[in-house]
Amino acid sequence: MKRYELEGIVYDSRSEAAISALLMRYIQRWNPEEGRTLHVYDGSTSVDFMVEDTLIEWHPFSKYESKTNYELRKKALIEKSPLFFDKNLIILAKLSEFYNLIIRKFCNPIPSYEDIQKNFQFFTRKTRKI
């Protein structure tokens, strides 16, 4: 698995690092804490991010995997989890979904989509492979 670093934190991809940086920048009460709000693992499954009672999985899809199949598998694991079963799961594959489902829900005031795009590109470029 490739590993990437942004501001001293290790991620699985450049885009995951950028999403984390956007969460930190725009959601005042969110900070990346390994095992608590970032890469949260319950012993059998994990999620990329947790914001309040919302589990966020950042998972851009390839032609070999559909979002529907991944979502069904992930939801089944979440429902069996003693840590996650009562949380809301959101699986994101596109930056527009991140904006509409996360930024618009947790941010006040809501930044423009253009601002999110610009900062996503900035943080993606800033992330380095380790």
DRENTORKOL-3810 file (N, C-alpha, C; in nm, 4 decimals):
REM DRENTORKOL-3810
@n.u->0.0839; n.v->-0.1177; n.w->0.0000; ca.u->0.0000; ca.v->0.0000; ca.w->0.0000; c.u->0.0891; c.v->0.1249; c.w->0.0000
@n.u->0.0553; n.v->0.2195; n.w->-0.0836; ca.u->0.1301; ca.v->0.3442; ca.w->-0.0880; c.u->0.0958; c.v->0.4267; c.w->0.0361
@n.u->0.1915; n.v->0.5024; n.w->0.0815; ca.u->0.1705; ca.v->0.5871; ca.w->0.1989; c.u->0.2059; c.v->0.7305; c.w->0.1617
@n.u->0.1313; n.v->0.8228; n.w->0.2157; ca.u->0.1499; ca.v->0.9644; ca.w->0.1876; c.u->0.1463; c.v->1.0423; c.w->0.3180
@n.u->0.2165; n.v->1.1545; n.w->0.3196; ca.u->0.2248; ca.v->1.2364; ca.w->0.4409; c.u->0.1843; c.v->1.3796; c.w->0.4099
@n.u->0.1063; n.v->1.4355; n.w->0.5004; ca.u->0.0685; ca.v->1.5763; ca.w->0.4952; c.u->0.0694; c.v->1.6287; c.w->0.6380
@n.u->0.1533; n.v->1.7278; n.w->0.6625; ca.u->0.1627; ca.v->1.7935; ca.w->0.7925; c.u->0.1840; c.v->1.6936; c.w->0.9068
@n.u->0.2706; n.v->1.5947; n.w->0.8811; ca.u->0.3086; ca.v->1.4992; ca.w->0.9844; c.u->0.2133; c.v->1.3829; c.w->1.0055
@n.u->0.1085; n.v->1.3733; n.w->0.9255; ca.u->0.0104; ca.v->1.2659; ca.w->0.9398; c.u->0.0178; c.v->1.1774; c.w->0.8156
@n.u->0.0085; n.v->1.0465; n.w->0.8355; ca.u->0.0199; ca.v->0.9506; ca.w->0.7258; c.u->-0.1193; c.v->0.9088; c.w->0.6773
@n.u->-0.1323; n.v->0.9029; n.w->0.5444; ca.u->-0.2592; ca.v->0.8684; ca.w->0.4791; c.u->-0.2351; c.v->0.7599; c.w->0.3740
@n.u->-0.3448; n.v->0.7042; n.w->0.3246; ca.u->-0.3373; ca.v->0.6004; ca.w->0.2221; c.u->-0.3290; c.v->0.6575; c.w->0.0808
@n.u->-0.3681; n.v->0.7825; n.w->0.0630; ca.u->-0.3641; ca.v->0.8436; ca.w->-0.0699; c.u->-0.3526; c.v->0.9952; c.w->-0.0570
@n.u->-0.3121; n.v->1.0578; n.w->-0.1647; ca.u->-0.3058; ca.v->1.2043; ca.w->-0.1665; c.u->-0.4444; c.v->1.2652; c.w->-0.1466
@n.u->-0.5436; n.v->1.2054; n.w->-0.2118; ca.u->-0.6785; ca.v->1.2617; ca.w->-0.2007; c.u->-0.7349; c.v->1.2452; c.w->-0.0597
@n.u->-0.7034; n.v->1.1351; n.w->0.0082; ca.u->-0.7474; ca.v->1.1176; ca.w->0.1477; c.u->-0.6834; c.v->1.2242; c.w->0.2368
@n.u->-0.5565; n.v->1.2527; n.w->0.2133; ca.u->-0.4884; ca.v->1.3584; ca.w->0.2896; c.u->-0.5554; c.v->1.4931; c.w->0.2656
@n.u->-0.5902; n.v->1.5204; n.w->0.1404; ca.u->-0.6556; ca.v->1.6478; ca.w->0.1072; c.u->-0.7928; c.v->1.6583; c.w->0.1732
@n.u->-0.8687; n.v->1.5497; n.w->0.1744; ca.u->-0.9996; ca.v->1.5510; ca.w->0.2410; c.u->-0.9828; c.v->1.5790; c.w->0.3899
@n.u->-0.8846; n.v->1.5165; n.w->0.4522; ca.u->-0.8577; ca.v->1.5407; ca.w->0.5942; c.u->-0.8237; c.v->1.6883; c.w->0.6185
@n.u->-0.7400; n.v->1.7446; n.w->0.5334; ca.u->-0.7033; ca.v->1.8861; ca.w->0.5478; c.u->-0.8246; c.v->1.9763; c.w->0.5303
@n.u->-0.9143; n.v->1.9415; n.w->0.4396; ca.u->-1.0368; ca.v->2.0202; ca.w->0.4209; c.u->-1.1271; c.v->2.0097; c.w->0.5435
@n.u->-1.1394; n.v->1.8899; n.w->0.6005; ca.u->-1.2183; ca.v->1.8744; ca.w->0.7230; c.u->-1.1620; c.v->1.9628; c.w->0.8339
@n.u->-1.0303; n.v->1.9604; n.w->0.8465; ca.u->-0.9662; ca.v->2.0393; ca.w->0.9520; c.u->-0.9846; c.v->2.1892; c.w->0.9274
@n.u->-0.9758; n.v->2.2311; n.w->0.8036; ca.u->-0.9868; ca.v->2.3726; ca.w->0.7710; c.u->-1.1287; c.v->2.4262; c.w->0.7871
@n.u->-1.2273; n.v->2.3477; n.w->0.7477; ca.u->-1.3638; ca.v->2.4000; ca.w->0.7403; c.u->-1.4560; c.v->2.3565; c.w->0.8542
@n.u->-1.4222; n.v->2.2512; n.w->0.9251; ca.u->-1.5068; ca.v->2.2067; ca.w->1.0361; c.u->-1.4303; c.v->2.2355; c.w->1.1641
@n.u->-1.4693; n.v->2.3404; n.w->1.2319; ca.u->-1.3938; ca.v->2.3922; ca.w->1.3457; c.u->-1.3701; c.v->2.2888; c.w->1.4552
@n.u->-1.4632; n.v->2.2040; n.w->1.4798; ca.u->-1.4514; ca.v->2.1094; ca.w->1.5911; c.u->-1.3869; c.v->1.9767; c.w->1.5497
@n.u->-1.3253; n.v->1.9702; n.w->1.4304; ca.u->-1.2654; ca.v->1.8444; ca.w->1.3840; c.u->-1.1144; c.v->1.8575; c.w->1.3724
@n.u->-1.0451; n.v->1.7603; n.w->1.4300; ca.u->-0.9002; ca.v->1.7483; ca.w->1.4164; c.u->-0.8675; c.v->1.6026; c.w->1.3889
@n.u->-0.7679; n.v->1.5762; n.w->1.3043; ca.u->-0.7338; ca.v->1.4364; ca.w->1.2748; c.u->-0.6597; c.v->1.3715; c.w->1.3915
@n.u->-0.7252; n.v->1.2776; n.w->1.4561; ca.u->-0.6645; ca.v->1.2020; ca.w->1.5651; c.u->-0.6727; c.v->1.0542; c.w->1.5279
@n.u->-0.5568; n.v->0.9942; n.w->1.4998; ca.u->-0.5505; ca.v->0.8541; ca.w->1.4587; c.u->-0.6256; c.v->0.7666; c.w->1.5590
@n.u->-0.7202; n.v->0.6876; n.w->1.5061; ca.u->-0.7975; ca.v->0.5962; ca.w->1.5899; c.u->-0.9223; c.v->0.6566; c.w->1.6513
@n.u->-0.9349; n.v->0.7895; n.w->1.6503; ca.u->-1.0543; ca.v->0.8548; ca.w->1.7085; c.u->-1.1386; c.v->0.9238; c.w->1.6021
@n.u->-1.0750; n.v->1.0046; n.w->1.5181; ca.u->-1.1474; ca.v->1.0753; ca.w->1.4129; c.u->-1.0893; c.v->1.0458; c.w->1.2747
@n.u->-0.9745; n.v->0.9805; n.w->1.2718; ca.u->-0.9042; ca.v->0.9459; ca.w->1.1482; c.u->-0.8628; c.v->0.7995; c.w->1.1546
@n.u->-0.8902; n.v->0.7249; n.w->1.0487; ca.u->-0.8569; ca.v->0.5817; ca.w->1.0448; c.u->-0.9079; c.v->0.5106; c.w->1.1703
@n.u->-1.0358; n.v->0.5201; n.w->1.1915; ca.u->-1.0988; ca.v->0.4627; ca.w->1.3098; c.u->-1.1256; c.v->0.3141; c.w->1.2843
@n.u->-1.0724; n.v->0.2295; n.w->1.3722; ca.u->-1.0786; ca.v->0.0844; ca.w->1.3551; c.u->-1.1472; c.v->0.0220; c.w->1.4763
@n.u->-1.2378; n.v->-0.0710; n.w->1.4505; ca.u->-1.3098; ca.v->-0.1351; ca.w->1.5617; c.u->-1.2662; c.v->-0.2783; c.w->1.5869
@n.u->-1.1648; n.v->-0.3271; n.w->1.5177; ca.u->-1.1198; ca.v->-0.4637; ca.w->1.5326; c.u->-1.1533; c.v->-0.5496; c.w->1.4123
@n.u->-1.2573; n.v->-0.5129; n.w->1.3375; ca.u->-1.2921; ca.v->-0.5903; ca.w->1.2180; c.u->-1.3066; c.v->-0.5041; c.w->1.0928
@n.u->-1.3358; n.v->-0.3767; n.w->1.1091; ca.u->-1.3468; ca.v->-0.2864; ca.w->0.9947; c.u->-1.2999; c.v->-0.1478; c.w->1.0369
@n.u->-1.2777; n.v->-0.0639; n.w->0.9396; ca.u->-1.2327; ca.v->0.0720; ca.w->0.9702; c.u->-1.3020; c.v->0.1706; c.w->0.8784
@n.u->-1.2983; n.v->0.2960; n.w->0.9195; ca.u->-1.3478; ca.v->0.4055; ca.w->0.8362; c.u->-1.2395; c.v->0.5124; c.w->0.8305
@n.u->-1.2441; n.v->0.5906; n.w->0.7239; ca.u->-1.1413; ca.v->0.6928; ca.w->0.7053; c.u->-1.1545; c.v->0.8068; c.w->0.8062
@n.u->-1.2774; n.v->0.8558; n.w->0.8247; ca.u->-1.2985; ca.v->0.9722; ca.w->0.9106; c.u->-1.4262; c.v->0.9558; c.w->0.9920
@n.u->-1.4278; n.v->1.0195; n.w->1.1095; ca.u->-1.5494; ca.v->1.0291; ca.w->1.1874; c.u->-1.5668; c.v->1.1739; c.w->1.2302
@n.u->-1.6816; n.v->1.2300; n.w->1.1947; ca.u->-1.7188; ca.v->1.3662; ca.w->1.2336; c.u->-1.8489; c.v->1.3537; c.w->1.3116
@n.u->-1.8410; n.v->1.3851; n.w->1.4407; ca.u->-1.9553; ca.v->1.3676; ca.w->1.5311; c.u->-2.0062; c.v->1.2244; c.w->1.5186
@n.u->-2.1331; n.v->1.2038; n.w->1.4786; ca.u->-2.1879; ca.v->1.0681; ca.w->1.4671; c.u->-2.1901; c.v->1.0191; c.w->1.3221
@n.u->-2.1086; n.v->1.0802; n.w->1.2372; ca.u->-2.1052; ca.v->1.0450; ca.w->1.0958; c.u->-1.9715; c.v->0.9805; c.w->1.0591
@n.u->-1.9794; n.v->0.8621; n.w->1.0020; ca.u->-1.8623; ca.v->0.7922; ca.w->0.9514; c.u->-1.8468; c.v->0.8287; c.w->0.8048
@n.u->-1.7258; n.v->0.8648; n.w->0.7657; ca.u->-1.7007; ca.v->0.9075; ca.w->0.6283; c.u->-1.5949; c.v->0.8174; c.w->0.5666
@n.u->-1.6312; n.v->0.7581; n.w->0.4571; ca.u->-1.5391; ca.v->0.6737; ca.w->0.3820; c.u->-1.5114; c.v->0.7443; c.w->0.2489
@n.u->-1.3857; n.v->0.7834; n.w->0.2276; ca.u->-1.3444; ca.v->0.8456; ca.w->0.1018; c.u->-1.2921; c.v->0.7340; c.w->0.0130
@n.u->-1.3653; n.v->0.7051; n.w->-0.0949; ca.u->-1.3314; ca.v->0.5881; ca.w->-0.1754; c.u->-1.3640; c.v->0.6126; c.w->-0.3226
@n.u->-1.2778; n.v->0.6847; n.w->-0.3944; ca.u->-1.2990; ca.v->0.6970; ca.w->-0.5402; c.u->-1.2979; c.v->0.5583; c.w->-0.6040
@n.u->-1.3861; n.v->0.5350; n.w->-0.6978; ca.u->-1.4046; ca.v->0.4014; ca.w->-0.7532; c.u->-1.3430; c.v->0.3882; c.w->-0.8914
@n.u->-1.3025; n.v->0.2663; n.w->-0.9202; ca.u->-1.2484; ca.v->0.2346; ca.w->-1.0525; c.u->-1.3540; c.v->0.1594; c.w->-1.1321
@n.u->-1.3210; n.v->0.1300; n.w->-1.2550; ca.u->-1.4158; ca.v->0.0548; ca.w->-1.3380; c.u->-1.4327; c.v->-0.0891; c.w->-1.2888
@n.u->-1.3451; n.v->-0.1326; n.w->-1.1973; ca.u->-1.3513; ca.v->-0.2692; ca.w->-1.1476; c.u->-1.4360; c.v->-0.2847; c.w->-1.0216
@n.u->-1.4797; n.v->-0.1752; n.w->-0.9656; ca.u->-1.5568; ca.v->-0.1825; ca.w->-0.8417; c.u->-1.6671; c.v->-0.0768; c.w->-0.8463
@n.u->-1.7886; n.v->-0.1183; n.w->-0.8174; ca.u->-1.8990; ca.v->-0.0221; ca.w->-0.8176; c.u->-1.9204; c.v->0.0332; c.w->-0.6767
@n.u->-1.9709; n.v->0.1539; n.w->-0.6711; ca.u->-2.0001; ca.v->0.2157; ca.w->-0.5424; c.u->-2.1081; c.v->0.1359; c.w->-0.4689
@n.u->-2.2061; n.v->0.0858; n.w->-0.5424; ca.u->-2.3158; ca.v->0.0110; ca.w->-0.4813; c.u->-2.2648; c.v->-0.1150; c.w->-0.4110
@n.u->-2.1800; n.v->-0.1925; n.w->-0.4771; ca.u->-2.1268; ca.v->-0.3148; ca.w->-0.4148; c.u->-2.0426; c.v->-0.2824; c.w->-0.2927
@n.u->-1.9559; n.v->-0.1832; n.w->-0.3039; ca.u->-1.8722; ca.v->-0.1436; ca.w->-0.1908; c.u->-1.9594; c.v->-0.0970; c.w->-0.0746
@n.u->-2.0590; n.v->-0.0155; n.w->-0.1054; ca.u->-2.1474; ca.v->0.0387; ca.w->-0.0014; c.u->-2.2223; c.v->-0.0730; c.w->0.0714
@n.u->-2.2716; n.v->-0.1710; n.w->-0.0010; ca.u->-2.3423; ca.v->-0.2830; ca.w->0.0617; c.u->-2.2504; c.v->-0.3612; c.w->0.1555
@n.u->-2.1275; n.v->-0.3892; n.w->0.1104; ca.u->-2.0319; ca.v->-0.4624; ca.w->0.1942; c.u->-1.9947; c.v->-0.3819; c.w->0.3185
@n.u->-1.9681; n.v->-0.2528; n.w->0.3005; ca.u->-1.9256; ca.v->-0.1688; ca.w->0.4124; c.u->-2.0391; c.v->-0.1518; c.w->0.5135
@n.u->-2.1602; n.v->-0.1285; n.w->0.4653; ca.u->-2.2748; ca.v->-0.1120; ca.w->0.5561; c.u->-2.2998; c.v->-0.2382; c.w->0.6383
@n.u->-2.2822; n.v->-0.3550; n.w->0.5771; ca.u->-2.3008; ca.v->-0.4805; ca.w->0.6508; c.u->-2.1989; c.v->-0.4916; c.w->0.7642
@n.u->-2.0753; n.v->-0.4519; n.w->0.7397; ca.u->-1.9728; ca.v->-0.4544; ca.w->0.8447; c.u->-2.0027; c.v->-0.3520; c.w->0.9543
@n.u->-2.0467; n.v->-0.2342; n.w->0.9144; ca.u->-2.0780; ca.v->-0.1272; ca.w->1.0107; c.u->-2.1934; c.v->-0.1690; c.w->1.1026
@n.u->-2.2960; n.v->-0.2315; n.w->1.0462; ca.u->-2.4121; ca.v->-0.2733; ca.w->1.1254; c.u->-2.3760; c.v->-0.3763; c.w->1.2320
@n.u->-2.2722; n.v->-0.4567; n.w->1.2089; ca.u->-2.2287; ca.v->-0.5589; ca.w->1.3043; c.u->-2.1305; c.v->-0.5048; c.w->1.4072
@n.u->-2.0836; n.v->-0.3848; n.w->1.3876; ca.u->-1.9792; ca.v->-0.3285; ca.w->1.4723; c.u->-2.0346; c.v->-0.2708; c.w->1.6018
@n.u->-1.9791; n.v->-0.3090; n.w->1.7171; ca.u->-2.0238; ca.v->-0.2493; ca.w->1.8435; c.u->-1.9855; c.v->-0.1012; c.w->1.8545
@n.u->-1.8866; n.v->-0.0585; n.w->1.7812; ca.u->-1.8421; ca.v->0.0811; ca.w->1.7844; c.u->-1.9181; c.v->0.1687; c.w->1.6850
@n.u->-1.9555; n.v->0.1115; n.w->1.5698; ca.u->-2.0103; ca.v->0.1910; ca.w->1.4595; c.u->-2.1594; c.v->0.1742; c.w->1.4331
@n.u->-2.2235; n.v->0.0714; n.w->1.4869; ca.u->-2.3597; ca.v->0.0356; ca.w->1.4449; c.u->-2.4606; c.v->0.1501; c.w->1.4541
@n.u->-2.4410; n.v->0.2438; n.w->1.5465; ca.u->-2.5371; ca.v->0.3524; ca.w->1.5656; c.u->-2.4954; c.v->0.4818; c.w->1.4944
@n.u->-2.3958; n.v->0.4717; n.w->1.4077; ca.u->-2.3463; ca.v->0.5892; ca.w->1.3358; c.u->-2.3988; c.v->0.5899; c.w->1.1927
@n.u->-2.4009; n.v->0.7085; n.w->1.1345; ca.u->-2.4421; ca.v->0.7265; ca.w->0.9961; c.u->-2.3197; c.v->0.7104; c.w->0.9057
@n.u->-2.3275; n.v->0.6252; n.w->0.8045; ca.u->-2.2167; ca.v->0.6024; ca.w->0.7116; c.u->-2.2418; c.v->0.6772; c.w->0.5815
@n.u->-2.1429; n.v->0.7556; n.w->0.5396; ca.u->-2.1484; ca.v->0.8234; ca.w->0.4103; c.u->-2.0239; c.v->0.7830; c.w->0.3318
@n.u->-2.0467; n.v->0.7255; n.w->0.2149; ca.u->-1.9370; ca.v->0.6868; ca.w->0.1276; c.u->-1.9283; c.v->0.7882; c.w->0.0150
@n.u->-1.8115; n.v->0.8478; n.w->0.0034; ca.u->-1.7888; ca.v->0.9542; ca.w->-0.0939; c.u->-1.6922; c.v->0.9078; c.w->-0.2019
@n.u->-1.7261; n.v->0.9357; n.w->-0.3261; ca.u->-1.6394; ca.v->0.8991; ca.w->-0.4374; c.u->-1.5937; c.v->1.0213; c.w->-0.5165
@n.u->-1.6587; n.v->1.1345; n.w->-0.4928; ca.u->-1.6288; ca.v->1.2558; ca.w->-0.5703; c.u->-1.6241; c.v->1.3760; c.w->-0.4763
@n.u->-1.5476; n.v->1.4747; n.w->-0.5169; ca.u->-1.5381; ca.v->1.5971; ca.w->-0.4380; c.u->-1.6735; c.v->1.6667; c.w->-0.4266
@n.u->-1.7552; n.v->1.6610; n.w->-0.5301; ca.u->-1.8883; ca.v->1.7222; ca.w->-0.5239; c.u->-1.9744; c.v->1.6558; c.w->-0.4165
@n.u->-1.9599; n.v->1.5243; n.w->-0.3966; ca.u->-2.0332; ca.v->1.4554; ca.w->-0.2897; c.u->-1.9831; c.v->1.5019; c.w->-0.1532
@n.u->-1.8523; n.v->1.5149; n.w->-0.1396; ca.u->-1.7946; ca.v->1.5665; ca.w->-0.0150; c.u->-1.8534; c.v->1.7037; c.w->0.0174
@n.u->-1.8599; n.v->1.7888; n.w->-0.0820; ca.u->-1.9142; ca.v->1.9238; ca.w->-0.0617; c.u->-2.0616; c.v->1.9185; c.w->-0.0220
@n.u->-2.1413; n.v->1.8458; n.w->-0.0981; ca.u->-2.2859; ca.v->1.8444; ca.w->-0.0741; c.u->-2.3264; c.v->1.7692; c.w->0.0523
@n.u->-2.2569; n.v->1.6620; n.w->0.0851; ca.u->-2.2979; ca.v->1.5780; ca.w->0.1984; c.u->-2.2248; c.v->1.6075; c.w->0.3293
@n.u->-2.1051; n.v->1.6648; n.w->0.3212; ca.u->-2.0280; ca.v->1.6896; ca.w->0.4426; c.u->-2.0125; c.v->1.8395; c.w->0.4693
@n.u->-1.9562; n.v->1.9108; n.w->0.3768; ca.u->-1.9318; ca.v->2.0540; ca.w->0.3970; c.u->-2.0627; c.v->2.1276; c.w->0.4237
@n.u->-2.1630; n.v->2.1038; n.w->0.3424; ca.u->-2.2912; ca.v->2.1742; ca.w->0.3606; c.u->-2.3614; c.v->2.1345; c.w->0.4909
@n.u->-2.3326; n.v->2.0156; n.w->0.5425; ca.u->-2.3945; ca.v->1.9702; ca.w->0.6674; c.u->-2.3243; c.v->2.0273; c.w->0.7906
@n.u->-2.1913; n.v->2.0301; n.w->0.7892; ca.u->-2.1161; ca.v->2.0610; ca.w->0.9105; c.u->-2.0570; c.v->2.2021; c.w->0.9154
@n.u->-2.0628; n.v->2.2778; n.w->0.8077; ca.u->-1.9981; ca.v->2.4100; ca.w->0.8054; c.u->-2.0989; c.v->2.5228; c.w->0.8143
@n.u->-2.0602; n.v->2.6246; n.w->0.8886; ca.u->-2.1385; ca.v->2.7467; ca.w->0.8947; c.u->-2.0414; c.v->2.8613; c.w->0.9203
@n.u->-2.0185; n.v->2.9491; n.w->0.8262; ca.u->-2.0847; ca.v->2.9589; ca.w->0.6958; c.u->-2.0307; c.v->2.8537; c.w->0.5986
@n.u->-2.1071; n.v->2.8285; n.w->0.4951; ca.u->-2.0693; ca.v->2.7296; ca.w->0.3949; c.u->-1.9796; c.v->2.7960; c.w->0.2910
@n.u->-1.8574; n.v->2.7422; n.w->0.2724; ca.u->-1.7688; ca.v->2.7984; ca.w->0.1697; c.u->-1.8205; c.v->2.7630; c.w->0.0303
@n.u->-1.7690; n.v->2.8307; n.w->-0.0688; ca.u->-1.8095; ca.v->2.8008; ca.w->-0.2063; c.u->-1.7458; c.v->2.6687; c.w->-0.2514
@n.u->-1.8101; n.v->2.6061; n.w->-0.3476; ca.u->-1.7547; ca.v->2.4836; ca.w->-0.4043; c.u->-1.6207; c.v->2.5121; c.w->-0.4719
@n.u->-1.6081; n.v->2.6273; n.w->-0.5324; ca.u->-1.4828; ca.v->2.6662; ca.w->-0.5978; c.u->-1.3691; c.v->2.6744; c.w->-0.4960
@n.u->-1.3983; n.v->2.7251; n.w->-0.3779; ca.u->-1.2979; ca.v->2.7323; ca.w->-0.2714; c.u->-1.2551; c.v->2.5910; c.w->-0.2289
@n.u->-1.3517; n.v->2.5015; n.w->-0.2171; ca.u->-1.3220; ca.v->2.3622; ca.w->-0.1817; c.u->-1.2344; c.v->2.2987; c.w->-0.2901
@n.u->-1.2686; n.v->2.3188; n.w->-0.4156; ca.u->-1.1897; ca.v->2.2638; ca.w->-0.5269; c.u->-1.0464; c.v->2.3166; c.w->-0.5238
@n.u->-1.0326; n.v->2.4467; n.w->-0.5069; ca.u->-0.9001; ca.v->2.5099; ca.w->-0.5050; c.u->-0.8152; c.v->2.4526; c.w->-0.3911
@n.u->-0.8725; n.v->2.4417; n.w->-0.2728; ca.u->-0.7981; ca.v->2.3905; ca.w->-0.1582; c.u->-0.7721; c.v->2.2402; c.w->-0.1685
@n.u->-0.8632; n.v->2.1654; n.w->-0.2276; ca.u->-0.8400; ca.v->2.0231; ca.w->-0.2511; c.u->-0.7173; c.v->2.0050; c.w->-0.3402
@n.u->-0.7102; n.v->2.0813; n.w->-0.4467; ca.u->-0.5941; ca.v->2.0742; ca.w->-0.5371; c.u->-0.4658; c.v->2.1158; c.w->-0.4644
@n.u->-0.4741; n.v->2.2216; n.w->-0.3847; ca.u->-0.3576; ca.v->2.2682; ca.w->-0.3097; c.u->-0.3053; c.v->2.1599; c.w->-0.2158
@n.u->-0.3944; n.v->2.1008; n.w->-0.1359; ca.u->-0.3518; ca.v->1.9993; ca.w->-0.0392; c.u->-0.3073; c.v->1.8700; c.w->-0.1082
@n.u->-0.3674; n.v->1.8369; n.w->-0.2210; ca.u->-0.3230; ca.v->1.7195; ca.w->-0.2965; c.u->-0.1790; c.v->1.7390; c.w->-0.3435
@n.u->-0.1478; n.v->1.8566; n.w->-0.3942; ca.u->-0.0110; ca.v->1.8856; ca.w->-0.4393; c.u->0.0868; c.v->1.8917; c.w->-0.3219
@n.u->0.0409; n.v->1.9395; n.w->-0.2084; ca.u->0.1260; ca.v->1.9538; ca.w->-0.0901; c.u->0.1609; c.v->1.8198; c.w->-0.0248
@n.u->0.0772; n.v->1.7187; n.w->-0.0471; ca.u->0.0988; ca.v->1.5859; ca.w->0.0106; c.u->0.2159; c.v->1.5178; c.w->-0.0587
@n.u->0.3016; n.v->1.4551; n.w->0.0214; ca.u->0.4195; ca.v->1.3897; ca.w->-0.0375; c.u->0.4157; c.v->1.2387; c.w->-0.0120
@n.u->0.4677; n.v->1.1659; n.w->-0.1101; ca.u->0.4773; ca.v->1.0205; ca.w->-0.0981; c.u->0.5938; c.v->0.9867; c.w->-0.0048
@n.u->0.5719; n.v->0.8884; n.w->0.0843; ca.u->0.6792; ca.v->0.8473; ca.w->0.1759; c.u->0.7135; c.v->0.7004; c.w->0.1555
END
